[in-house]
Amino acid sequence: MPTFNLTRRSVLAGALASAATSGRASAQTFEKVRVSIIPTNDVAPLFSAIHNGYFRELGLEVDTSPSTGGATGIPALIAGSFDVAYGNVVSTLLAVQQGLDLKVIAAGTKIIHVDTDTTAIIVGSESGIKNGKDLEGKSIAVNTRNNVIWLYSRAWIKKTGGDPDLVAYREVPFPQMEDALRQKRVDAAHVVAPFSVIATAKPGLIAIAKAYSEVQPGADVGQYATTGKFLAERPETVRKFAAGLRRGAEWFNANVKSEDVLNIITGYTKVNVAVLKTIDMAPAPLRCDLLQIKKTMDLMIENKLLNGPLDLTNIVSPVAL
């Protein structure tokens, strides 16, 4: 009997050691994908996929780092600091025109309806600013110049009677835009959620426009991109990333009003859940829309960001469609 007990303990110890070793080996098999993100509501599907283990099920370990926008995330992507960058259609097309080999691999943000367009142009409630004409000779905060916020600010100014060339565009990170307005360092700010909602929930600031939905309903705004080199060398990694992200978007859409989603968003934005509950969040897109991207490209040409049309079928990978 003592011999049996000893043997059983030995077998158990061996099994535990084997499991531990197997666990370590399994952990080492995860392929790391470094992703540059902008910490706003728009990347909630990505964090939903991470939270639910969808990437790990596919053998990926997704590591995120924040940036201020596509105009800063893309250079870091090209430099090799990241494998994937969340950015915007404008920054991507501009980079391609400059000769950079970028491929769009997943949808990020789409303005589906005005009611769920939470990106707003905000001004002081006593400023008297109501339209683009009123902004002539004044300034507006954008997160980075020559990006999607900058472009649609200009487009809205023109649509509402102003000359966009007579407005100054000041670079201010989204979290600091409210302070810039209240301190009168800028006259207006084009702000994304949750910061747009936080700012207008307090006295002194009001939203006067939703530039995306007023200029181009249905616009594809955000997207995930990688380099052509990364896509060519690791196509299966890209496919897995796109598949995991799509599952995250589907889960986000099915649970958009749940505490789970709100807790995920507050985890990386540090915005209070009570504030997030006041936001009518738009469903996440599952695929890129080439027609909408073409409309944005035409707008870029009109605003002299692009010299002419680009071949979108060569830029947007089939994995994103």
C-alpha positions, 0 to 999 in steps of 0.5 A: 500500500505505501508503494502504491501511494508513493507511485500515485503521488509521483504520477500526480506530480509528474502530471502537474509538471507536464501540464505546467511545461505544456502551459508554458510551451502553449503560451510561447506559441502565441504569435505577437501582433503589435497594434497602434491604436487611438484610445477612443470608442472606435477601437472597442471591437478590438479590445472586445476581441482581446477581452473575449480571447478571440485572438488567442483562440487563433494563436495571436497575442495582440499588444496595443500602444496608443497614438494621437492619430493615423498621421503618427501611427502610420510612420511608426508602422512603416518604421517597424514599431508596429505590425498593424495600425488603426488610423483613418482613410485619409492618412492611409491614402495620403501615405500611399500617394507618398509612396508608402506600401500600405494595405488596409486589412480591416474596417474600423469605424463607419458613420452609419446614421446621424443619431449615432454620429458622436463626433462633433464640432464643439464651440463655446455656448456664448461664442456665437459660432453656428456655421463655417462662415462664422469660423472664418478668421478663427481657429479649430482644434484637430487631432492632427493636420491633413487627416480625416478630422482635418478634412471633414472639418474643412468640408463642413466649413465649406458646406456651411458657407465658409472658406476653409482656407480662412480658418486656422487648424490647431493640433490638439490631442482629443483628451485636451480639446475641452481644456483648449476650448475653455481656455480660449486657445481655440474657437472650436474643436472637432472632437470624437467620443467619449470626449465630445460627450464629456465636454458637452455634458457640462455648462459652457460648451455646445455641439453645433455640427456632426461633420461626418454625417452632414458631409458624407452619410455612411463614410468609412472613417477608421480602418486597420492597415499594415505594410505590404511587406508584412502582408506578403510575409505573414498572410496567415497572421493577417487573416487571423487578425482580421477574423479575430477583429471581426468576431470582436465587432460582432460581439460588440454589436450584439452587446453594445449596451451591456456593462461588459462593453462599457467596462472594456471601454472605460478600461482603456479610455479611463472614462467613467462608465456613467458617462459612457452610458449616455453615448449612443454608440454606433454599430461596428462595421464588419467590412470596408466599403470601397464606394465610401472610401472613393467618396473620401478620396474625391474629397481629398482631391478637392482639398488638394491632399491628393494629386489624383485618384488611386487604385483602391483595389490595390490598397484595400486587401480582399481580407477587409471586404 
